[in-house]
């Protein structure tokens, strides 16, 4: 399966969130962690010329529950 990604903005400040990306197909919030296989797939996407969509300023950041 091919995935696409979207950048994120903090809904309170409007600033970019620079330590996480949204995988659009399943809504997964992927942290920028070298040990994370989803982050490795995102890096491969970028290396192959992929570009993440710009953030939607109205998208609300709701961290996953633990």
CHARMM internal coordinates of N, CA and C (Angstrom, degrees):
IC EDIT
DIST 1 N 1 CA 1.4506
DIST 1 CA 1 C 1.5266
ANGL 1 N 1 CA 1 C 108.91
DIST 1 C 2 N 1.3187
ANGL 1 CA 1 C 2 N 114.78
DIHE 1 N 1 CA 1 C 2 N 140.19
DIST 2 N 2 CA 1.4581
ANGL 1 C 2 N 2 CA 120.86
DIHE 1 CA 1 C 2 N 2 CA 176.21
DIST 2 CA 2 C 1.5202
ANGL 2 N 2 CA 2 C 108.78
DIHE 1 C 2 N 2 CA 2 C -96.31
DIST 2 C 3 N 1.3174
ANGL 2 CA 2 C 3 N 115.49
DIHE 2 N 2 CA 2 C 3 N 132.24
DIST 3 N 3 CA 1.4564
ANGL 2 C 3 N 3 CA 120.76
DIHE 2 CA 2 C 3 N 3 CA -179.83
DIST 3 CA 3 C 1.5166
ANGL 3 N 3 CA 3 C 110.53
DIHE 2 C 3 N 3 CA 3 C -107.69
DIST 3 C 4 N 1.3312
ANGL 3 CA 3 C 4 N 115.18
DIHE 3 N 3 CA 3 C 4 N 154.40
DIST 4 N 4 CA 1.4567
ANGL 3 C 4 N 4 CA 122.36
DIHE 3 CA 3 C 4 N 4 CA 171.67
DIST 4 CA 4 C 1.5238
ANGL 4 N 4 CA 4 C 107.38
DIHE 3 C 4 N 4 CA 4 C -124.38
DIST 4 C 5 N 1.3196
ANGL 4 CA 4 C 5 N 115.57
DIHE 4 N 4 CA 4 C 5 N 159.62
DIST 5 N 5 CA 1.4568
ANGL 4 C 5 N 5 CA 120.76
DIHE 4 CA 4 C 5 N 5 CA -170.75
DIST 5 CA 5 C 1.5229
ANGL 5 N 5 CA 5 C 110.86
DIHE 4 C 5 N 5 CA 5 C -132.97
DIST 5 C 6 N 1.3229
ANGL 5 CA 5 C 6 N 114.94
DIHE 5 N 5 CA 5 C 6 N 159.61
DIST 6 N 6 CA 1.4513
ANGL 5 C 6 N 6 CA 121.34
DIHE 5 CA 5 C 6 N 6 CA 179.72
DIST 6 CA 6 C 1.5187
ANGL 6 N 6 CA 6 C 109.28
DIHE 5 C 6 N 6 CA 6 C -138.61
DIST 6 C 7 N 1.3339
ANGL 6 CA 6 C 7 N 115.60
DIHE 6 N 6 CA 6 C 7 N 135.01
DIST 7 N 7 CA 1.4655
ANGL 6 C 7 N 7 CA 120.78
DIHE 6 CA 6 C 7 N 7 CA 175.59
DIST 7 CA 7 C 1.5219
ANGL 7 N 7 CA 7 C 108.73
DIHE 6 C 7 N 7 CA 7 C -69.83
DIST 7 C 8 N 1.3228
ANGL 7 CA 7 C 8 N 115.56
DIHE 7 N 7 CA 7 C 8 N 163.67
DIST 8 N 8 CA 1.4647
ANGL 7 C 8 N 8 CA 121.92
DIHE 7 CA 7 C 8 N 8 CA -175.68
DIST 8 CA 8 C 1.5240
ANGL 8 N 8 CA 8 C 111.11
DIHE 7 C 8 N 8 CA 8 C -124.39
DIST 8 C 9 N 1.3212
ANGL 8 CA 8 C 9 N 115.83
DIHE 8 N 8 CA 8 C 9 N 151.08
DIST 9 N 9 CA 1.4643
ANGL 8 C 9 N 9 CA 122.77
DIHE 8 CA 8 C 9 N 9 CA 173.67
DIST 9 CA 9 C 1.5192
ANGL 9 N 9 CA 9 C 108.78
DIHE 8 C 9 N 9 CA 9 C -124.47
DIST 9 C 10 N 1.3205
ANGL 9 CA 9 C 10 N 115.41
DIHE 9 N 9 CA 9 C 10 N 146.03
DIST 10 N 10 CA 1.4579
ANGL 9 C 10 N 10 CA 120.84
DIHE 9 CA 9 C 10 N 10 CA 173.35
DIST 10 CA 10 C 1.5292
ANGL 10 N 10 CA 10 C 107.40
DIHE 9 C 10 N 10 CA 10 C -72.77
DIST 10 C 11 N 1.3366
ANGL 10 CA 10 C 11 N 118.38
DIHE 10 N 10 CA 10 C 11 N 122.56
DIST 11 N 11 CA 1.4658
ANGL 10 C 11 N 11 CA 120.12
DIHE 10 CA 10 C 11 N 11 CA -176.19
DIST 11 CA 11 C 1.5258
ANGL 11 N 11 CA 11 C 113.42
DIHE 10 C 11 N 11 CA 11 C -67.90
DIST 11 C 12 N 1.3301
ANGL 11 CA 11 C 12 N 117.31
DIHE 11 N 11 CA 11 C 12 N -19.20
DIST 12 N 12 CA 1.4669
ANGL 11 C 12 N 12 CA 120.59
DIHE 11 CA 11 C 12 N 12 CA -178.13
DIST 12 CA 12 C 1.5192
ANGL 12 N 12 CA 12 C 112.20
DIHE 11 C 12 N 12 CA 12 C -86.66
DIST 12 C 13 N 1.3284
ANGL 12 CA 12 C 13 N 116.47
DIHE 12 N 12 CA 12 C 13 N -36.95
DIST 13 N 13 CA 1.4642
ANGL 12 C 13 N 13 CA 120.18
DIHE 12 CA 12 C 13 N 13 CA -176.35
DIST 13 CA 13 C 1.5173
ANGL 13 N 13 CA 13 C 112.84
DIHE 12 C 13 N 13 CA 13 C -106.31
DIST 13 C 14 N 1.3380
ANGL 13 CA 13 C 14 N 116.81
DIHE 13 N 13 CA 13 C 14 N -20.93
DIST 14 N 14 CA 1.4593
ANGL 13 C 14 N 14 CA 120.45
DIHE 13 CA 13 C 14 N 14 CA -175.71
DIST 14 CA 14 C 1.5148
ANGL 14 N 14 CA 14 C 113.41
DIHE 13 C 14 N 14 CA 14 C 78.46
DIST 14 C 15 N 1.3274
ANGL 14 CA 14 C 15 N 116.75
DIHE 14 N 14 CA 14 C 15 N 2.30
DIST 15 N 15 CA 1.4584
ANGL 14 C 15 N 15 CA 121.17
DIHE 14 CA 14 C 15 N 15 CA -179.43
DIST 15 CA 15 C 1.5251
ANGL 15 N 15 CA 15 C 110.37
DIHE 14 C 15 N 15 CA 15 C -84.26
DIST 15 C 16 N 1.3359
ANGL 15 CA 15 C 16 N 114.97
DIHE 15 N 15 CA 15 C 16 N 152.95
DIST 16 N 16 CA 1.4590
ANGL 15 C 16 N 16 CA 120.41
DIHE 15 CA 15 C 16 N 16 CA 177.37
DIST 16 CA 16 C 1.5228
ANGL 16 N 16 CA 16 C 110.74
DIHE 15 C 16 N 16 CA 16 C -63.14
DIST 16 C 17 N 1.3183
ANGL 16 CA 16 C 17 N 115.66
DIHE 16 N 16 CA 16 C 17 N 143.13
DIST 17 N 17 CA 1.4679
ANGL 16 C 17 N 17 CA 122.01
DIHE 16 CA 16 C 17 N 17 CA 170.91
DIST 17 CA 17 C 1.5194
ANGL 17 N 17 CA 17 C 105.15
DIHE 16 C 17 N 17 CA 17 C -93.92
DIST 17 C 18 N 1.3199
ANGL 17 CA 17 C 18 N 116.66
DIHE 17 N 17 CA 17 C 18 N 116.29
DIST 18 N 18 CA 1.4639
ANGL 17 C 18 N 18 CA 121.48
DIHE 17 CA 17 C 18 N 18 CA -171.19
DIST 18 CA 18 C 1.5181
ANGL 18 N 18 CA 18 C 114.74
DIHE 17 C 18 N 18 CA 18 C -104.28
DIST 18 C 19 N 1.3288
ANGL 18 CA 18 C 19 N 118.05
DIHE 18 N 18 CA 18 C 19 N 11.16
DIST 19 N 19 CA 1.4624
ANGL 18 C 19 N 19 CA 118.87
DIHE 18 CA 18 C 19 N 19 CA -179.07
DIST 19 CA 19 C 1.5268
ANGL 19 N 19 CA 19 C 111.91
DIHE 18 C 19 N 19 CA 19 C -125.51
DIST 19 C 20 N 1.3647
ANGL 19 CA 19 C 20 N 115.72
DIHE 19 N 19 CA 19 C 20 N 20.21
DIST 20 N 20 CA 1.4571
ANGL 19 C 20 N 20 CA 120.13
DIHE 19 CA 19 C 20 N 20 CA -176.16
DIST 20 CA 20 C 1.5313
ANGL 20 N 20 CA 20 C 108.60
DIHE 19 C 20 N 20 CA 20 C -162.41
DIST 20 C 21 N 1.3258
ANGL 20 CA 20 C 21 N 116.48
DIHE 20 N 20 CA 20 C 21 N 151.85
DIST 21 N 21 CA 1.4665
ANGL 20 C 21 N 21 CA 122.86
DIHE 20 CA 20 C 21 N 21 CA 177.97
DIST 21 CA 21 C 1.5259
ANGL 21 N 21 CA 21 C 107.91
DIHE 20 C 21 N 21 CA 21 C -135.57
DIST 21 C 22 N 1.3187
ANGL 21 CA 21 C 22 N 117.17
DIHE 21 N 21 CA 21 C 22 N 152.41
DIST 22 N 22 CA 1.4587
ANGL 21 C 22 N 22 CA 122.41
DIHE 21 CA 21 C 22 N 22 CA 178.57
DIST 22 CA 22 C 1.5279
ANGL 22 N 22 CA 22 C 109.23
DIHE 21 C 22 N 22 CA 22 C -100.53
DIST 22 C 23 N 1.3296
ANGL 22 CA 22 C 23 N 117.35
DIHE 22 N 22 CA 22 C 23 N 126.60
DIST 23 N 23 CA 1.4612
ANGL 22 C 23 N 23 CA 121.65
DIHE 22 CA 22 C 23 N 23 CA 172.04
DIST 23 CA 23 C 1.5206
ANGL 23 N 23 CA 23 C 106.41
DIHE 22 C 23 N 23 CA 23 C -88.92
DIST 23 C 24 N 1.3146
ANGL 23 CA 23 C 24 N 116.80
DIHE 23 N 23 CA 23 C 24 N 116.85
DIST 24 N 24 CA 1.4612
ANGL 23 C 24 N 24 CA 122.12
DIHE 23 CA 23 C 24 N 24 CA -168.65
DIST 24 CA 24 C 1.5254
ANGL 24 N 24 CA 24 C 114.03
DIHE 23 C 24 N 24 CA 24 C -67.90
DIST 24 C 25 N 1.2896
ANGL 24 CA 24 C 25 N 118.69
DIHE 24 N 24 CA 24 C 25 N -35.76
DIST 25 N 25 CA 1.4688
ANGL 24 C 25 N 25 CA 121.05
DIHE 24 CA 24 C 25 N 25 CA -173.28
DIST 25 CA 25 C 1.5235
ANGL 25 N 25 CA 25 C 113.35
DIHE 24 C 25 N 25 CA 25 C -64.64
DIST 25 C 26 N 1.3110
ANGL 25 CA 25 C 26 N 117.30
DIHE 25 N 25 CA 25 C 26 N -34.61
DIST 26 N 26 CA 1.4654
ANGL 25 C 26 N 26 CA 119.00
DIHE 25 CA 25 C 26 N 26 CA -177.59
DIST 26 CA 26 C 1.5285
ANGL 26 N 26 CA 26 C 113.46
DIHE 25 C 26 N 26 CA 26 C -126.28
DIST 26 C 27 N 1.3306
ANGL 26 CA 26 C 27 N 116.76
DIHE 26 N 26 CA 26 C 27 N 3.86
DIST 27 N 27 CA 1.4526
ANGL 26 C 27 N 27 CA 120.34
DIHE 26 CA 26 C 27 N 27 CA 177.86
DIST 27 CA 27 C 1.5145
ANGL 27 N 27 CA 27 C 114.62
DIHE 26 C 27 N 27 CA 27 C 72.91
DIST 27 C 28 N 1.3303
ANGL 27 CA 27 C 28 N 117.52
DIHE 27 N 27 CA 27 C 28 N 16.05
DIST 28 N 28 CA 1.4690
ANGL 27 C 28 N 28 CA 120.65
DIHE 27 CA 27 C 28 N 28 CA -178.48
DIST 28 CA 28 C 1.5245
ANGL 28 N 28 CA 28 C 110.44
DIHE 27 C 28 N 28 CA 28 C -72.37
DIST 28 C 29 N 1.3269
ANGL 28 CA 28 C 29 N 116.04
DIHE 28 N 28 CA 28 C 29 N 132.71
DIST 29 N 29 CA 1.4618
ANGL 28 C 29 N 29 CA 122.79
DIHE 28 CA 28 C 29 N 29 CA 174.74
DIST 29 CA 29 C 1.5289
ANGL 29 N 29 CA 29 C 105.98
DIHE 28 C 29 N 29 CA 29 C -93.14
DIST 29 C 30 N 1.3329
ANGL 29 CA 29 C 30 N 117.23
DIHE 29 N 29 CA 29 C 30 N 115.08
DIST 30 N 30 CA 1.4592
ANGL 29 C 30 N 30 CA 121.88
DIHE 29 CA 29 C 30 N 30 CA -172.65
DIST 30 CA 30 C 1.5230
ANGL 30 N 30 CA 30 C 109.78
DIHE 29 C 30 N 30 CA 30 C -106.19
DIST 30 C 31 N 1.3415
ANGL 30 CA 30 C 31 N 117.16
DIHE 30 N 30 CA 30 C 31 N 115.66
DIST 31 N 31 CA 1.4698
ANGL 30 C 31 N 31 CA 119.81
DIHE 30 CA 30 C 31 N 31 CA 177.87
DIST 31 CA 31 C 1.5227
ANGL 31 N 31 CA 31 C 110.22
DIHE 30 C 31 N 31 CA 31 C -74.65
DIST 31 C 32 N 1.3199
ANGL 31 CA 31 C 32 N 115.69
DIHE 31 N 31 CA 31 C 32 N 148.64
DIST 32 N 32 CA 1.4617
ANGL 31 C 32 N 32 CA 120.86
DIHE 31 CA 31 C 32 N 32 CA 176.92
DIST 32 CA 32 C 1.5251
ANGL 32 N 32 CA 32 C 108.04
DIHE 31 C 32 N 32 CA 32 C -80.56
DIST 32 C 33 N 1.3185
ANGL 32 CA 32 C 33 N 114.54
DIHE 32 N 32 CA 32 C 33 N 86.58
DIST 33 N 33 CA 1.4567
ANGL 32 C 33 N 33 CA 122.89
DIHE 32 CA 32 C 33 N 33 CA -178.08
DIST 33 CA 33 C 1.5233
ANGL 33 N 33 CA 33 C 106.59
DIHE 32 C 33 N 33 CA 33 C -133.61
DIST 33 C 34 N 1.3061
ANGL 33 CA 33 C 34 N 117.11
DIHE 33 N 33 CA 33 C 34 N 121.31
DIST 34 N 34 CA 1.4631
ANGL 33 C 34 N 34 CA 122.19
DIHE 33 CA 33 C 34 N 34 CA -175.98
DIST 34 CA 34 C 1.5262
ANGL 34 N 34 CA 34 C 112.76
DIHE 33 C 34 N 34 CA 34 C -57.68
DIST 34 C 35 N 1.3305
ANGL 34 CA 34 C 35 N 118.58
DIHE 34 N 34 CA 34 C 35 N -24.91
DIST 35 N 35 CA 1.4637
ANGL 34 C 35 N 35 CA 121.62
DIHE 34 CA 34 C 35 N 35 CA -179.42
DIST 35 CA 35 C 1.5309
ANGL 35 N 35 CA 35 C 112.15
DIHE 34 C 35 N 35 CA 35 C -82.95
DIST 35 C 36 N 1.3159
ANGL 35 CA 35 C 36 N 117.06
DIHE 35 N 35 CA 35 C 36 N -9.73
DIST 36 N 36 CA 1.4640
ANGL 35 C 36 N 36 CA 122.08
DIHE 35 CA 35 C 36 N 36 CA -175.93
DIST 36 CA 36 C 1.5228
ANGL 36 N 36 CA 36 C 110.35
DIHE 35 C 36 N 36 CA 36 C -85.73
DIST 36 C 37 N 1.3238
ANGL 36 CA 36 C 37 N 117.15
DIHE 36 N 36 CA 36 C 37 N 121.09
DIST 37 N 37 CA 1.4728
ANGL 36 C 37 N 37 CA 120.21
DIHE 36 CA 36 C 37 N 37 CA -176.72
DIST 37 CA 37 C 1.5212
ANGL 37 N 37 CA 37 C 112.09
DIHE 36 C 37 N 37 CA 37 C -67.59
DIST 37 C 38 N 1.3306
ANGL 37 CA 37 C 38 N 117.85
DIHE 37 N 37 CA 37 C 38 N -28.74
DIST 38 N 38 CA 1.4599
ANGL 37 C 38 N 38 CA 120.15
DIHE 37 CA 37 C 38 N 38 CA 176.62
DIST 38 CA 38 C 1.5323
ANGL 38 N 38 CA 38 C 110.53
DIHE 37 C 38 N 38 CA 38 C -69.45
DIST 38 C 39 N 1.3238
ANGL 38 CA 38 C 39 N 116.61
DIHE 38 N 38 CA 38 C 39 N -36.06
DIST 39 N 39 CA 1.4620
ANGL 38 C 39 N 39 CA 120.23
DIHE 38 CA 38 C 39 N 39 CA 175.67
DIST 39 CA 39 C 1.5280
ANGL 39 N 39 CA 39 C 110.02
DIHE 38 C 39 N 39 CA 39 C -66.94
DIST 39 C 40 N 1.3215
ANGL 39 CA 39 C 40 N 117.22
DIHE 39 N 39 CA 39 C 40 N -38.17
DIST 40 N 40 CA 1.4641
ANGL 39 C 40 N 40 CA 120.63
DIHE 39 CA 39 C 40 N 40 CA 177.06
DIST 40 CA 40 C 1.5365
ANGL 40 N 40 CA 40 C 109.86
DIHE 39 C 40 N 40 CA 40 C -62.69
DIST 40 C 41 N 1.3320
ANGL 40 CA 40 C 41 N 117.53
DIHE 40 N 40 CA 40 C 41 N -39.89
DIST 41 N 41 CA 1.4674
ANGL 40 C 41 N 41 CA 121.21
DIHE 40 CA 40 C 41 N 41 CA 177.67
DIST 41 CA 41 C 1.5281
ANGL 41 N 41 CA 41 C 110.42
DIHE 40 C 41 N 41 CA 41 C -64.96
DIST 41 C 42 N 1.3332
ANGL 41 CA 41 C 42 N 117.40
DIHE 41 N 41 CA 41 C 42 N -38.24
DIST 42 N 42 CA 1.4644
ANGL 41 C 42 N 42 CA 121.19
DIHE 41 CA 41 C 42 N 42 CA 177.18
DIST 42 CA 42 C 1.5298
ANGL 42 N 42 CA 42 C 110.38
DIHE 41 C 42 N 42 CA 42 C -64.04
DIST 42 C 43 N 1.3275
ANGL 42 CA 42 C 43 N 117.06
DIHE 42 N 42 CA 42 C 43 N -43.32
DIST 43 N 43 CA 1.4670
ANGL 42 C 43 N 43 CA 120.27
DIHE 42 CA 42 C 43 N 43 CA 178.69
DIST 43 CA 43 C 1.5266
ANGL 43 N 43 CA 43 C 110.57
DIHE 42 C 43 N 43 CA 43 C -62.37
DIST 43 C 44 N 1.3229
ANGL 43 CA 43 C 44 N 117.65
DIHE 43 N 43 CA 43 C 44 N -38.99
DIST 44 N 44 CA 1.4600
ANGL 43 C 44 N 44 CA 121.52
DIHE 43 CA 43 C 44 N 44 CA 177.28
DIST 44 CA 44 C 1.5356
ANGL 44 N 44 CA 44 C 110.40
DIHE 43 C 44 N 44 CA 44 C -64.36
DIST 44 C 45 N 1.3278
ANGL 44 CA 44 C 45 N 116.59
DIHE 44 N 44 CA 44 C 45 N -40.91
DIST 45 N 45 CA 1.4592
ANGL 44 C 45 N 45 CA 122.42
DIHE 44 CA 44 C 45 N 45 CA 175.30
DIST 45 CA 45 C 1.5326
ANGL 45 N 45 CA 45 C 109.89
DIHE 44 C 45 N 45 CA 45 C -54.92
DIST 45 C 46 N 1.3288
ANGL 45 CA 45 C 46 N 117.36
DIHE 45 N 45 CA 45 C 46 N -46.68
DIST 46 N 46 CA 1.4604
ANGL 45 C 46 N 46 CA 121.64
DIHE 45 CA 45 C 46 N 46 CA 179.30
DIST 46 CA 46 C 1.5259
ANGL 46 N 46 CA 46 C 111.51
DIHE 45 C 46 N 46 CA 46 C -66.15
DIST 46 C 47 N 1.3308
ANGL 46 CA 46 C 47 N 116.74
DIHE 46 N 46 CA 46 C 47 N -43.33
DIST 47 N 47 CA 1.4659
ANGL 46 C 47 N 47 CA 121.09
DIHE 46 CA 46 C 47 N 47 CA -179.74
DIST 47 CA 47 C 1.5213
ANGL 47 N 47 CA 47 C 111.68
DIHE 46 C 47 N 47 CA 47 C -61.56
DIST 47 C 48 N 1.3380
ANGL 47 CA 47 C 48 N 117.00
DIHE 47 N 47 CA 47 C 48 N -28.39
DIST 48 N 48 CA 1.4605
ANGL 47 C 48 N 48 CA 121.90
DIHE 47 CA 47 C 48 N 48 CA -179.77
DIST 48 CA 48 C 1.5313
ANGL 48 N 48 CA 48 C 112.10
DIHE 47 C 48 N 48 CA 48 C -90.75
DIST 48 C 49 N 1.3231
ANGL 48 CA 48 C 49 N 116.41
DIHE 48 N 48 CA 48 C 49 N 16.20
DIST 49 N 49 CA 1.4591
ANGL 48 C 49 N 49 CA 120.65
DIHE 48 CA 48 C 49 N 49 CA 175.60
DIST 49 CA 49 C 1.5069
ANGL 49 N 49 CA 49 C 115.40
DIHE 48 C 49 N 49 CA 49 C 92.71
DIST 49 C 50 N 1.3293
ANGL 49 CA 49 C 50 N 117.80
DIHE 49 N 49 CA 49 C 50 N 3.30
DIST 50 N 50 CA 1.4552
ANGL 49 C 50 N 50 CA 120.56
DIHE 49 CA 49 C 50 N 50 CA 178.72
DIST 50 CA 50 C 1.5191
ANGL 50 N 50 CA 50 C 111.48
DIHE 49 C 50 N 50 CA 50 C -69.81
DIST 50 C 51 N 1.3124
ANGL 50 CA 50 C 51 N 115.84
DIHE 50 N 50 CA 50 C 51 N 151.49
DIST 51 N 51 CA 1.4653
ANGL 50 C 51 N 51 CA 122.02
DIHE 50 CA 50 C 51 N 51 CA 178.45
DIST 51 CA 51 C 1.5298
ANGL 51 N 51 CA 51 C 107.62
DIHE 50 C 51 N 51 CA 51 C -131.97
DIST 51 C 52 N 1.3188
ANGL 51 CA 51 C 52 N 115.79
DIHE 51 N 51 CA 51 C 52 N 127.70
DIST 52 N 52 CA 1.4616
ANGL 51 C 52 N 52 CA 120.45
DIHE 51 CA 51 C 52 N 52 CA 177.68
DIST 52 CA 52 C 1.5245
ANGL 52 N 52 CA 52 C 109.48
DIHE 51 C 52 N 52 CA 52 C -71.91
DIST 52 C 53 N 1.3282
ANGL 52 CA 52 C 53 N 116.27
DIHE 52 N 52 CA 52 C 53 N 143.25
DIST 53 N 53 CA 1.4614
ANGL 52 C 53 N 53 CA 121.09
DIHE 52 CA 52 C 53 N 53 CA 175.57
DIST 53 CA 53 C 1.5239
ANGL 53 N 53 CA 53 C 109.30
DIHE 52 C 53 N 53 CA 53 C -64.69
DIST 53 C 54 N 1.3165
ANGL 53 CA 53 C 54 N 115.46
DIHE 53 N 53 CA 53 C 54 N 151.92
DIST 54 N 54 CA 1.4595
ANGL 53 C 54 N 54 CA 120.10
DIHE 53 CA 53 C 54 N 54 CA 176.91
DIST 54 CA 54 C 1.5260
ANGL 54 N 54 CA 54 C 109.88
DIHE 53 C 54 N 54 CA 54 C -67.77
DIST 54 C 55 N 1.3155
ANGL 54 CA 54 C 55 N 115.63
DIHE 54 N 54 CA 54 C 55 N 155.14
DIST 55 N 55 CA 1.4641
ANGL 54 C 55 N 55 CA 122.00
DIHE 54 CA 54 C 55 N 55 CA -178.06
DIST 55 CA 55 C 1.5150
ANGL 55 N 55 CA 55 C 111.30
DIHE 54 C 55 N 55 CA 55 C -66.70
DIST 55 C 56 N 1.3010
ANGL 55 CA 55 C 56 N 114.76
DIHE 55 N 55 CA 55 C 56 N 146.65
DIST 56 N 56 CA 1.4571
ANGL 55 C 56 N 56 CA 122.08
DIHE 55 CA 55 C 56 N 56 CA 172.18
DIST 56 CA 56 C 1.5307
ANGL 56 N 56 CA 56 C 106.28
DIHE 55 C 56 N 56 CA 56 C -90.90
DIST 56 C 57 N 1.3088
ANGL 56 CA 56 C 57 N 118.39
DIHE 56 N 56 CA 56 C 57 N 116.99
DIST 57 N 57 CA 1.4737
ANGL 56 C 57 N 57 CA 119.01
DIHE 56 CA 56 C 57 N 57 CA -175.68
DIST 57 CA 57 C 1.5236
ANGL 57 N 57 CA 57 C 113.66
DIHE 56 C 57 N 57 CA 57 C -64.79
DIST 57 C 58 N 1.3289
ANGL 57 CA 57 C 58 N 117.81
DIHE 57 N 57 CA 57 C 58 N -13.31
DIST 58 N 58 CA 1.4647
ANGL 57 C 58 N 58 CA 119.58
DIHE 57 CA 57 C 58 N 58 CA 179.85
DIST 58 CA 58 C 1.5174
ANGL 58 N 58 CA 58 C 112.38
DIHE 57 C 58 N 58 CA 58 C -96.75
DIST 58 C 59 N 1.3345
ANGL 58 CA 58 C 59 N 117.76
DIHE 58 N 58 CA 58 C 59 N -3.97
DIST 59 N 59 CA 1.4575
ANGL 58 C 59 N 59 CA 120.76
DIHE 58 CA 58 C 59 N 59 CA -179.57
DIST 59 CA 59 C 1.5160
ANGL 59 N 59 CA 59 C 109.72
DIHE 58 C 59 N 59 CA 59 C -70.54
DIST 59 C 60 N 1.3126
ANGL 59 CA 59 C 60 N 116.82
DIHE 59 N 59 CA 59 C 60 N 123.78
DIST 60 N 60 CA 1.4482
ANGL 59 C 60 N 60 CA 121.68
DIHE 59 CA 59 C 60 N 60 CA -177.77
DIST 60 CA 60 C 1.5179
ANGL 60 N 60 CA 60 C 110.64
DIHE 59 C 60 N 60 CA 60 C -86.90
DIST 60 C 61 N 1.3202
ANGL 60 CA 60 C 61 N 116.74
DIHE 60 N 60 CA 60 C 61 N 130.57
DIST 61 N 61 CA 1.4519
ANGL 60 C 61 N 61 CA 122.14
DIHE 60 CA 60 C 61 N 61 CA 178.01
DIST 61 CA 61 C 1.5268
ANGL 61 N 61 CA 61 C 108.49
DIHE 60 C 61 N 61 CA 61 C -82.64
DIST 61 C 62 N 1.3188
ANGL 61 CA 61 C 62 N 116.08
DIHE 61 N 61 CA 61 C 62 N 115.13
DIST 62 N 62 CA 1.4657
ANGL 61 C 62 N 62 CA 121.81
DIHE 61 CA 61 C 62 N 62 CA 175.39
DIST 62 CA 62 C 1.5217
ANGL 62 N 62 CA 62 C 106.22
DIHE 61 C 62 N 62 CA 62 C -123.18
DIST 62 C 63 N 1.3317
ANGL 62 CA 62 C 63 N 117.58
DIHE 62 N 62 CA 62 C 63 N 103.25
DIST 63 N 63 CA 1.4517
ANGL 62 C 63 N 63 CA 119.92
DIHE 62 CA 62 C 63 N 63 CA -178.10
DIST 63 CA 63 C 1.5267
ANGL 63 N 63 CA 63 C 111.08
DIHE 62 C 63 N 63 CA 63 C -62.12
DIST 63 C 64 N 1.3344
ANGL 63 CA 63 C 64 N 116.48
DIHE 63 N 63 CA 63 C 64 N 148.78
DIST 64 N 64 CA 1.4678
ANGL 63 C 64 N 64 CA 119.42
DIHE 63 CA 63 C 64 N 64 CA 178.49
DIST 64 CA 64 C 1.5152
ANGL 64 N 64 CA 64 C 111.10
DIHE 63 C 64 N 64 CA 64 C -62.48
DIST 64 C 65 N 1.3314
ANGL 64 CA 64 C 65 N 116.14
DIHE 64 N 64 CA 64 C 65 N 144.57
DIST 65 N 65 CA 1.4575
ANGL 64 C 65 N 65 CA 119.70
DIHE 64 CA 64 C 65 N 65 CA 177.67
DIST 65 CA 65 C 1.5215
ANGL 65 N 65 CA 65 C 108.96
DIHE 64 C 65 N 65 CA 65 C -77.82
DIST 65 C 66 N 1.3180
ANGL 65 CA 65 C 66 N 115.24
DIHE 65 N 65 CA 65 C 66 N 151.84
DIST 66 N 66 CA 1.4722
ANGL 65 C 66 N 66 CA 119.16
DIHE 65 CA 65 C 66 N 66 CA -178.53
DIST 66 CA 66 C 1.4964
ANGL 66 N 66 CA 66 C 111.60
DIHE 65 C 66 N 66 CA 66 C -97.25
END
COOR INIT
IC SEED 1 N 1 CA 1 C
IC BUILD
